[in-house]
Amino acid sequence: MKKEHIILPADPTDAEDRTVSIEGMERGQRARLIRKTRTALGLSQAEFASRFRVPVGTLRDWEQARATAPDFAVAYVRVIGQHPDMVAQAVA
């Protein structure tokens, strides 16, 4: 079993607080980038998924940090954020 490196230990006085690992922090940052990009474009998850050919379930998992978006997906979202119309036209 891989040992996770803890970057923020749980607060022992808070029963709902959880320890944060490096992997968990990275997953959360990627989730935030994807969600902020989508909302900046004014698109729902279903609209974004359809327009940019991403399975809506995958998008939800990434945005809710249930799964870590791979590097290529993060790069794709960054390009979408810079050139949404060009990307939509390219995948149409």
VEXDREN-2710 file (C-alpha; in Angstrom, 1 decimal):
% VEXDREN-2710
k/r/px/py/pz
1/MET/0.0/0.0/0.0
2/LYS/1.3/3.4/-1.0
3/LYS/1.9/5.8/1.9
4/GLU/0.3/9.2/1.3
5/HIS/2.3/12.3/2.2
6/ILE/0.2/14.4/4.6
7/ILE/0.3/18.1/4.0
8/LEU/-2.5/19.2/6.4
9/PRO/-3.4/17.0/9.4
10/ALA/-6.9/16.8/10.6
11/ASP/-7.9/19.1/13.4
12/PRO/-8.4/16.7/16.4
13/THR/-11.0/19.1/17.9
14/ASP/-13.2/18.9/14.7
15/ALA/-15.0/15.5/14.2
16/GLU/-15.8/16.4/10.6
17/ASP/-12.3/17.5/9.6
18/ARG/-10.1/15.2/7.5
19/THR/-6.4/14.9/6.8
20/VAL/-5.3/16.2/3.4
21/SER/-2.7/14.5/1.4
22/ILE/-0.7/15.9/-1.5
23/GLU/-2.7/13.9/-3.9
24/GLY/-6.0/15.1/-2.4
25/MET/-4.8/18.7/-2.6
26/GLU/-3.8/18.3/-6.3
27/ARG/-7.1/16.6/-7.1
28/GLY/-9.0/19.5/-5.5
29/GLN/-7.0/22.2/-7.3
30/ARG/-7.6/20.4/-10.6
31/ALA/-11.3/20.2/-9.8
32/ARG/-11.5/23.9/-9.0
33/LEU/-9.8/24.8/-12.3
34/ILE/-12.2/22.7/-14.3
35/ARG/-15.3/24.0/-12.4
36/LYS/-14.1/27.7/-12.7
37/THR/-13.5/27.3/-16.4
38/ARG/-16.9/25.9/-17.0
39/THR/-18.7/28.4/-14.9
40/ALA/-16.7/31.3/-16.5
41/LEU/-18.2/30.2/-19.8
42/GLY/-21.6/30.2/-18.4
43/LEU/-22.2/26.5/-19.2
44/SER/-23.9/23.8/-17.2
45/GLN/-22.0/20.5/-16.8
46/ALA/-24.2/18.9/-19.5
47/GLU/-23.7/21.8/-21.9
48/PHE/-19.9/21.8/-21.3
49/ALA/-19.7/18.1/-21.7
50/SER/-21.7/18.1/-24.9
51/ARG/-19.9/21.1/-26.4
52/PHE/-16.4/19.8/-25.7
53/ARG/-17.0/16.1/-26.0
54/VAL/-16.3/15.1/-22.4
55/PRO/-18.5/12.4/-20.8
56/VAL/-20.7/14.3/-18.3
57/GLY/-20.1/11.6/-15.6
58/THR/-16.3/12.1/-16.0
59/LEU/-16.7/15.9/-15.8
60/ARG/-18.8/15.5/-12.6
61/ASP/-16.2/13.2/-11.1
62/TRP/-13.4/15.7/-11.9
63/GLU/-15.3/18.7/-10.7
64/GLN/-16.3/17.0/-7.4
65/ALA/-12.7/15.7/-7.0
66/ARG/-14.0/12.1/-6.9
67/ALA/-11.4/11.3/-9.6
68/THR/-8.2/13.1/-10.5
69/ALA/-8.3/14.7/-13.9
70/PRO/-5.3/13.5/-15.9
71/ASP/-2.7/16.0/-17.2
72/PHE/-4.0/15.9/-20.7
73/ALA/-7.5/16.8/-19.5
74/VAL/-6.2/19.8/-17.5
75/ALA/-4.3/21.0/-20.5
76/TYR/-7.5/20.6/-22.6
77/VAL/-9.5/22.6/-20.1
78/ARG/-6.9/25.4/-20.1
79/VAL/-7.1/25.6/-23.9
80/ILE/-10.9/25.6/-23.7
81/GLY/-10.7/28.5/-21.2
82/GLN/-8.5/30.5/-23.6
83/HIS/-10.2/29.6/-26.9
84/PRO/-13.6/28.1/-26.3
85/ASP/-15.1/28.8/-29.7
86/MET/-12.0/27.4/-31.6
87/VAL/-12.1/24.2/-29.5
88/ALA/-15.8/23.8/-30.0
89/GLN/-15.4/24.2/-33.7
90/ALA/-12.5/21.8/-33.8
91/VAL/-14.4/19.0/-32.1
92/ALA/-17.7/19.5/-34.0
END
